[in-house]
């Protein structure tokens, strides 16, 4: 592959900026190599900024980048950063290290690589027309560019209260705080409820972004194992007693990464166990609007039946619409709401009103219901296609559960597998996947991969991605 990349690099001098390179088929014939080898070589040049790949159009020589000014002596920063900024455990690089797992899912791979790594909808799954209409209507609303209330626009707060509280109306608009996406809501929740140095209980495995938030806030994540029925409530009680923690963060619905749904018997136990410990439960309900068409109706949120205010609920619109519609809600009852509001205002001041007004227009339009039905069907079909491809291409590998919601599968690897090396081999084969290690707060008990099925362009790309992954296994 490197020899092909070198040859293409040398050939670029014969092309002007913006000029199209030969097609992949022509390069296969010229160099007598496989299409995968050509794709890898082009991906290398894309990463180097020498060419631009435009799906459906081809590969073009990139414009020359202007030379940056000469870099001075920046070695002084090592002392300043080490002495002035620390994170949990006194590690001055902790913020950067904590962000790596999150950045891995946000950085798109080269165009020639199939992305089974990301966590946001492919453009074909997004309600782009409905979003465009909502944005245009919001722009014409009176007061759209005026300062919003610190808690959020009243109409949007009321919608989230109904959506989270359910038909019984257990929540009111005054219990809801609008935030700039789910990640922001989790950050606010942890900063409000736990002091630096304190333990915080988390599911094991869990979302790496949560671990990054906790560690960079100076908290100590303590893992509580998850099985097919969600968090082990017997071990949760043990963890509260052993650590004295006052916060437990969980994803009861289509847990990331396992896909587990907290069983009916354990739902009340989670609330009761936390209440007995004098602790809060932060319920990250990130995937409720990613329920598949063949799924039974999901259980209500833990917060919907919580008169004592144990649960702080997080619900976002981002995952089911677009990564750019960063609108979410924190719902809480009792004095804790004032603490959450104070931290939210200090950290973020205000959530832009045009974004909130756009969300209101989207949620009140007929196209919103149509989008949810279409998305549910698409997710069902993509999950089924991915599972079928895994059985066909990688027989014997274990998908721990086949979730009826969410956007990913959790693949158990054979004991002794070097998952980091496998991820690198997969990328060389033309597919991006996620190693399981970063999903554990402590040592991982077994190797895993997480496979996302919402970022590729369709089921054909998903199936090709699994074929490439099988090639990486060798």
C-alpha positions in Angstrom: 0.0 0.0 0.0 2.8 2.4 0.9 4.4 2.0 -2.6 1.1 2.9 -4.2 0.7 5.9 -2.0 4.3 7.0 -2.8 3.6 6.6 -6.5 0.4 8.6 -6.3 2.2 11.3 -4.2 4.8 11.6 -7.0 2.1 11.8 -9.7 0.4 14.7 -8.0 3.0 17.1 -9.3 1.5 16.6 -12.8 -2.0 17.7 -11.6 -3.2 21.3 -11.0 -5.2 22.2 -7.9 -8.7 20.8 -8.1 -7.9 18.5 -11.0 -9.5 15.1 -10.9 -7.3 12.0 -10.4 -7.9 8.8 -12.3 -10.8 6.6 -11.0 -10.1 3.8 -8.5 -10.8 1.3 -11.3 -8.2 2.9 -13.5 -5.6 2.9 -10.6 -6.3 -0.8 -9.9 -5.6 -1.6 -13.5 -2.5 0.7 -13.7 -0.8 -0.7 -10.6 -2.3 -4.2 -10.7 -3.4 -4.2 -7.1 -6.7 -4.8 -5.3 -9.4 -2.1 -4.8 -8.8 -2.2 -1.1 -5.1 -1.4 -1.6 -6.0 1.6 -3.8 -8.6 2.8 -1.2 -6.0 2.6 1.6 -3.5 4.6 -0.5 -6.0 7.3 -1.3 -7.0 7.4 2.4 -3.4 8.0 3.3 -3.2 11.0 0.8 -6.5 12.4 2.2 -5.2 12.2 5.7 -2.0 14.1 4.6 -4.2 16.8 3.0 -2.8 16.2 -0.5 -6.1 15.1 -2.1 -9.8 15.6 -1.4 -12.2 12.7 -1.8 -15.8 13.6 -2.8 -18.2 10.6 -2.7 -19.9 10.2 -6.1 -17.5 12.6 -7.8 -14.0 11.3 -7.4 -10.7 12.2 -5.9 -9.1 15.7 -6.6 -5.8 17.3 -5.9 -6.2 19.6 -2.8 -5.4 23.3 -2.9 -2.0 24.1 -1.5 -2.2 25.2 2.1 -0.5 28.5 3.0 2.7 28.2 4.9 2.2 28.9 8.6 4.3 31.4 10.3 7.5 30.1 12.0 6.9 28.5 15.4 8.7 30.1 18.2 10.0 28.5 21.4 6.9 27.0 23.0 8.8 24.7 25.4 7.8 27.1 28.3 4.2 25.7 28.0 5.3 22.4 29.4 6.0 24.0 32.7 3.0 26.2 32.7 0.6 23.4 31.8 2.1 21.0 34.3 2.1 23.5 37.2 -1.2 25.3 36.5 -3.8 22.8 35.3 -4.4 19.4 36.8 -7.2 16.9 36.6 -8.2 13.9 38.7 -5.2 12.2 40.3 -3.0 15.2 39.6 -2.4 14.2 36.0 -2.0 17.4 34.0 -2.7 15.7 30.7 -5.9 14.1 32.0 -8.2 16.5 30.0 -6.5 15.5 26.7 -6.5 11.8 27.6 -10.1 11.9 28.6 -11.1 13.5 25.3 -9.5 10.9 23.1 -12.2 8.3 23.2 -14.8 11.0 22.5 -12.8 12.5 19.6 -12.4 9.1 18.1 -16.2 8.9 17.5 -16.4 12.6 16.3 -13.5 12.4 13.8 -14.8 11.1 10.4 -12.5 8.6 8.7 -11.2 9.1 5.1 -14.0 8.9 2.5 -12.7 5.5 1.4 -13.2 4.0 4.9 -16.6 2.7 6.0 -17.5 4.2 9.3 -18.8 1.7 11.9 -17.5 3.9 14.7 -19.6 7.1 14.9 -22.6 7.8 17.0 -24.7 10.3 14.8 -27.1 9.6 12.0 -26.0 9.4 8.4 -27.3 12.3 6.4 -29.8 9.9 4.7 -31.4 9.2 8.1 -31.7 12.8 9.3 -34.9 14.8 8.8 -33.0 17.4 6.7 -36.1 18.8 5.0 -38.0 19.1 8.3 -35.0 20.7 9.9 -34.6 23.2 7.1 -38.2 24.2 7.3 -38.1 24.5 11.1 -35.0 26.7 10.9 -36.7 29.0 8.4 -39.9 29.2 10.5 -37.9 29.9 13.6 -36.1 32.7 11.9 -39.5 34.4 11.3 -40.7 34.0 14.9 -41.0 37.2 16.8 -38.3 37.5 19.4 -36.2 34.6 18.1 -33.0 36.8 18.4 -33.9 38.1 21.9 -32.3 36.8 25.0 -33.9 33.5 26.2 -34.7 32.8 29.8 -31.8 31.2 31.7 -33.8 28.0 32.2 -34.8 27.8 28.5 -37.8 28.8 26.4 -41.1 28.0 28.3 -42.7 26.2 25.3 -39.7 23.9 24.9 -39.5 23.2 28.6 -43.2 22.3 28.7 -42.7 19.9 25.7 -39.9 18.1 27.5 -41.9 17.9 30.7 -44.7 16.0 28.9 -42.3 13.9 27.0 -40.3 12.8 30.0 -43.1 12.7 32.6 -45.5 10.7 30.4 -49.3 10.8 30.3 -49.7 11.1 34.1 -48.0 14.5 34.0 -45.6 13.8 36.9 -43.3 16.7 35.7 -44.0 20.4 35.0 -42.2 22.9 32.9 -40.7 24.3 36.0 -38.8 21.0 36.6 -37.0 21.3 33.3 -33.8 23.0 32.4 -32.8 23.3 28.7 -29.1 22.5 27.9 -26.9 22.5 24.8 -27.0 18.8 24.2 -26.8 15.6 26.3 -23.0 15.9 26.9 -23.5 19.4 28.4 -26.4 18.1 30.5 -24.3 15.2 31.9 -21.4 17.7 32.7 -23.8 20.0 34.5 -25.3 17.1 36.4 -22.0 15.7 37.7 -20.5 19.1 38.5 -23.7 20.0 40.5 -24.0 16.8 42.4 -20.4 15.7 43.2 -17.5 17.5 44.6 -14.0 17.1 43.2 -12.4 13.9 44.5 -15.7 12.3 45.2 -16.6 8.8 43.9 -19.3 8.5 41.3 -20.9 5.1 40.4 -21.1 4.2 36.7 -22.3 1.2 34.8 -19.6 -1.1 33.5 -19.1 -0.9 30.6 -20.4 2.6 29.9 -20.2 5.5 27.6 -16.6 6.8 27.4 -17.8 10.4 27.2 -19.2 10.0 30.7 -15.9 8.7 32.1 -14.1 11.7 30.4 -16.6 14.1 32.1 -16.1 12.5 35.5 -12.3 12.3 35.4 -11.8 15.9 34.1 -14.1 17.1 36.9 -11.8 15.4 39.4 -14.3 12.6 40.2 -13.5 8.9 40.7 -15.6 6.7 38.5 -16.4 3.4 40.3 -17.8 0.6 38.0 -20.9 -1.4 38.7 -21.3 -4.4 36.3 -24.1 -4.6 33.8 -25.7 -7.8 32.6 -28.6 -8.6 30.1 -31.1 -7.0 32.5 -29.2 -3.8 33.1 -27.1 -2.8 36.1 -26.6 -5.4 38.8 -28.7 -3.9 41.7 -27.1 -6.2 44.3 -23.7 -4.9 43.4 -25.0 -1.3 43.2 -26.0 -1.5 46.9 -22.6 -2.9 47.7 -20.9 -0.1 45.8 -22.9 2.6 47.6 -22.0 1.1 51.0 -18.3 0.6 50.1 -17.7 4.1 48.6 -20.2 6.4 50.2 -21.0 7.7 46.7 -23.9 10.2 46.3 -24.3 9.8 42.5 -25.0 6.9 40.2 -25.2 7.5 36.4 -27.0 5.0 34.3 -28.6 4.4 30.9 -31.7 2.2 31.6 -32.8 2.1 28.0 -30.7 0.5 25.2 -27.5 1.0 27.3 -24.4 2.1 25.5 -22.6 -0.1 24.7 -24.4 -3.3 25.7 -27.9 -2.4 24.4 -29.4 -3.8 27.7 -32.8 -2.5 29.0 -33.1 -2.3 32.7 -35.6 -5.0 33.7 -38.9 -4.2 35.4 -37.8 -5.8 38.6 -34.7 -3.7 38.8 -36.2 -0.4 38.0 -37.7 0.2 41.4 -34.6 -1.3 43.1 -32.4 1.3 41.5 -34.5 4.2 42.8 -34.9 2.5 46.3 -31.2 1.7 46.6 -30.1 5.2 45.7 -32.8 6.7 48.1 -31.6 4.5 50.9 -28.0 5.7 50.3 -29.1 9.4 50.2 -27.9 9.5 46.6 -29.0 10.8 43.2 -29.5 8.8 40.0 -28.6 10.6 36.8 -30.7 8.9 34.1 -29.2 9.3 30.7 -32.1 8.6 28.3 -30.1 9.1 25.1 -31.7 6.5 23.0 -35.4 6.7 23.6 -36.1 8.1 20.2 -33.9 5.4 18.6 -36.4 2.6 19.4 -36.6 0.2 16.5 -39.9 -0.6 14.6 -39.9 -4.2 15.9 -39.5 -3.2 19.5 -42.2 -3.4 22.2 -43.1 0.0 23.7 -40.2 1.1 25.9 -40.8 1.4 29.6 -41.3 4.9 30.9 -38.4 6.9 32.3 -37.3 6.3 35.9 -38.0 10.0 36.4 -41.7 9.5 35.5 -42.4 7.8 38.8 -40.1 9.6 41.2 -42.0 11.7 43.8 -38.9 11.9 46.1 -36.7 13.6 43.4 -34.1 10.9 43.4 -33.7 10.9 39.6 -32.1 13.7 37.5 -33.1 12.9 34.0 -31.2 13.7 30.8 -33.1 13.7 27.4 -31.7 14.9 24.1 -33.0 15.6 20.6 -29.6 15.3 19.0 -29.2 11.6 18.5 -32.4 11.2 16.5 -32.0 14.4 14.4 -28.6 15.9 13.7 -25.4 16.4 15.6 -25.9 20.1 15.1 -29.3 20.3 16.8 -27.7 20.4 20.3 -30.8 20.7 22.4 -31.4 18.6 25.5 -33.2 18.8 28.8 -32.3 18.2 32.5 -35.3 17.3 34.6 -35.2 17.4 38.4 -37.5 17.9 41.3 -36.8 19.6 44.6 -33.9 21.8 45.7 -31.5 20.1 43.4 -33.0 22.0 40.5 -31.6 25.3 41.8 -28.1 23.7 42.0 -28.3 22.4 38.4 -29.5 25.8 37.2 -26.6 27.6 38.9 -24.0 25.3 37.4 -25.6 25.5 34.0 -25.6 29.3 34.0 -22.0 29.6 35.2 -20.7 27.1 32.6 -22.9 28.0 29.6 -24.8 31.1 30.4 -27.6 30.6 27.8 -28.6 28.1 25.2 -29.0 30.1 21.9 -32.7 31.0 21.4 -32.7 30.4 17.6 -31.7 26.8 18.3 -34.5 26.4 20.9 -37.1 28.0 18.6 -36.0 25.6 15.7 -36.5 22.7 18.0 -40.0 23.9 18.9 -40.9 24.3 15.2 -39.5 20.8 14.4 -41.4 19.1 17.3 -44.7 20.7 16.4 -44.6 19.9 12.7 -46.4 16.9 11.2 -43.1 15.8 9.7 -41.7 15.0 13.1 -44.0 12.0 13.6 -43.2 10.8 10.1 -39.5 11.1 10.7 -39.8 9.0 13.9 -41.6 6.2 12.1 -39.2 6.2 9.2 -36.2 6.2 11.5 -37.6 3.3 13.6 -38.0 1.2 10.4 -34.5 2.1 9.1 -32.8 1.3 12.4 -34.6 -2.1 12.5 -33.4 -2.9 9.0 -29.9 -1.8 9.6 -29.6 -3.8 12.8 -30.9 -6.9 11.1 -28.5 -6.5 8.1 -25.5 -6.0 10.4 -26.4 -9.0 12.6 -26.9 -11.2 9.5 -23.6 -10.0 8.0 -21.8 -10.9 11.3 -23.3 -14.4 11.3 -22.3 -14.9 7.7 -18.8 -13.3 7.7 -17.7 -13.9 11.3 -19.4 -17.1 12.5 -18.6 -17.9 16.1 -18.2 -14.3 17.2 -20.7 -13.3 19.9 -23.1 -10.3 19.8 -23.8 -10.0 23.5 -27.4 -8.8 22.8 -29.5 -7.9 19.8 -31.0 -4.6 21.0 -34.4 -3.3 19.8 -33.2 0.2 20.2 -30.1 2.4 19.9 -27.5 2.5 17.1 -24.8 -0.1 17.8 -23.9 -3.7 18.6 -21.5 -4.9 21.3 -19.3 -7.7 19.9 -17.6 -10.1 22.3 -14.1 -11.1 21.0 -12.3 -14.4 21.8 -10.2 -14.3 25.0 -6.7 -13.1 24.3 -7.6 -10.9 21.3 -5.6 -7.7 21.1 -8.5 -5.4 20.3 -6.3 -2.4 19.7 -4.3 -4.3 17.1 -7.6 -5.5 15.6 -9.0 -2.0 15.3 -5.8 -0.9 13.5 -6.0 -3.9 11.2 -9.6 -3.1 10.4 -8.7 0.5 9.5 -6.1 -0.8 7.1 -8.8 -3.0 5.6 -11.0 0.0 5.1 -13.4 0.0 8.0 -13.4 2.0 11.2 -14.6 0.3 14.4 -14.3 1.0 18.1 -12.3 -0.9 20.7 -14.1 -1.9 23.9 -11.4 -1.0 26.4 -12.3 2.7 26.7 -15.9 1.7 27.8 -14.6 0.3 31.1 -13.7 2.5 34.1 -11.3 -0.2 35.3 -9.6 -3.2 33.6 -11.8 -4.7 31.0 -12.9 -8.3 31.8 -12.8 -9.3 28.1 -12.0 -7.9 24.7 -14.9 -6.3 22.7 -15.7 -4.2 19.7 -18.5 -1.7 19.3 -20.1 -1.5 15.9 -22.3 1.4 14.9 -24.9 0.9 12.1 -26.1 4.5 11.8 -23.2 6.2 10.1 -22.8 4.3 6.9 -24.9 5.2 3.8 -27.1 2.1 3.9 -27.3 -1.7 4.4 -25.0 -2.4 1.4 -22.2 -0.3 3.0 -22.8 -2.0 6.4 -22.5 -5.5 4.8 -19.3 -4.4 3.0 -18.0 -3.0 6.3 -18.5 -6.4 8.0 -16.7 -8.1 5.1 -13.7 -5.8 5.6 -13.8 -6.4 9.3 -13.7 -10.2 8.6 -10.7 -9.6 6.4 -9.0 -7.8 9.3 -9.5 -10.9 11.5 -7.4 -12.8 9.0 
